[in-house]
Amino acid sequence: MTIDWGAFLQVFVAALLAAVVVVGFYALGLRMLARSGRIPVVAPVTFTDAITVLSPKQLKRAEKAAAKAAAKSPLTEGEKRASVFAAYACFAVCALAVVAGILLIVLG
């Protein structure tokens, strides 16, 4: 039994690049959402002690700070809309990359 190291390297590089693309576009999408003033605030959830959970008071404070930051934004309404559109486009690229990966696994 021999190992085709060239094919192994090709799969490794493709997987690494796909991971970089998905994570990069997701991070860029979150950044565009924050730029537009739509900062995603997660509601408190009860999990184990390993996960930091915001109390209702801390959540209210975070939402207030997000609203204050959005109100002070120097961006025009058009720039905010463009940022939201760019964020959703980044999330769409992530979704397409995941669907393409699943199709490669299922149909490959």
C-alpha positions in Angstrom: 0.0 0.0 0.0 1.4 3.4 -1.0 0.3 6.8 0.0 -0.1 9.4 -2.7 1.5 12.3 -0.9 0.7 14.8 -3.7 -3.1 14.1 -3.4 -2.8 14.2 0.4 -1.1 17.6 0.2 -3.7 18.8 -2.3 -6.6 17.9 0.1 -4.8 19.5 3.0 -4.3 22.8 1.2 -7.8 22.8 -0.1 -9.3 22.2 3.4 -7.0 24.8 4.9 -8.0 27.4 2.3 -11.7 26.6 2.7 -11.5 27.0 6.4 -9.7 30.4 6.0 -12.3 31.6 3.5 -15.3 30.6 5.7 -13.9 32.0 8.9 -12.6 35.1 7.2 -15.9 35.9 5.5 -17.9 35.2 8.7 -15.6 37.5 10.7 -16.0 40.2 7.9 -19.7 39.8 8.0 -19.8 40.3 11.8 -17.6 43.4 11.3 -19.9 44.8 8.7 -22.9 44.2 11.0 -21.1 46.0 13.8 -20.1 48.9 11.4 -23.8 49.3 10.4 -24.9 49.6 14.0 -26.5 46.2 14.2 -24.3 44.7 16.9 -25.5 41.2 17.6 -26.3 40.9 21.3 -26.9 37.3 22.5 -29.5 36.8 25.2 -28.5 35.0 28.4 -28.5 31.3 28.2 -28.1 28.7 31.0 -25.2 26.4 30.3 -22.3 25.0 32.3 -19.9 27.2 34.3 -17.4 27.0 31.4 -19.5 29.5 29.4 -19.8 33.1 30.4 -23.4 34.1 30.7 -24.7 37.6 30.9 -27.2 38.4 33.6 -30.3 40.3 32.5 -28.8 43.5 34.0 -25.6 43.0 32.0 -27.5 42.3 28.8 -29.6 45.4 29.2 -26.3 47.4 29.7 -24.8 45.8 26.6 -27.9 46.6 24.5 -27.9 50.2 25.8 -24.2 50.6 24.9 -24.8 49.1 21.4 -27.7 51.5 20.8 -25.6 54.4 22.0 -22.7 53.4 19.7 -25.1 53.0 16.8 -26.6 56.5 17.4 -23.1 58.1 17.4 -22.1 56.4 14.1 -20.6 58.9 11.6 -22.0 56.8 8.7 -24.8 58.0 6.5 -27.9 55.8 6.1 -26.7 54.7 2.7 -23.3 53.6 4.1 -25.1 51.7 6.9 -27.4 49.9 4.3 -24.3 49.1 2.2 -22.6 47.6 5.3 -25.7 45.5 6.1 -25.8 44.3 2.4 -22.0 43.5 2.6 -22.6 41.6 5.8 -25.3 39.5 4.3 -23.2 38.9 1.2 -20.4 37.6 3.4 -22.8 35.3 5.2 -24.1 34.1 1.9 -20.5 33.2 0.8 -20.1 31.2 4.0 -23.3 29.4 3.4 -22.4 28.6 -0.2 -19.0 27.3 0.9 -20.6 25.0 3.5 -23.2 23.7 1.0 -20.4 23.1 -1.6 -18.4 21.2 1.0 -21.4 19.0 1.8 -22.1 18.4 -1.9 -18.5 17.3 -2.4 -18.8 14.9 0.5 -22.2 13.5 -0.6 -21.7 13.4 -4.3 -18.0 12.7 -4.3 
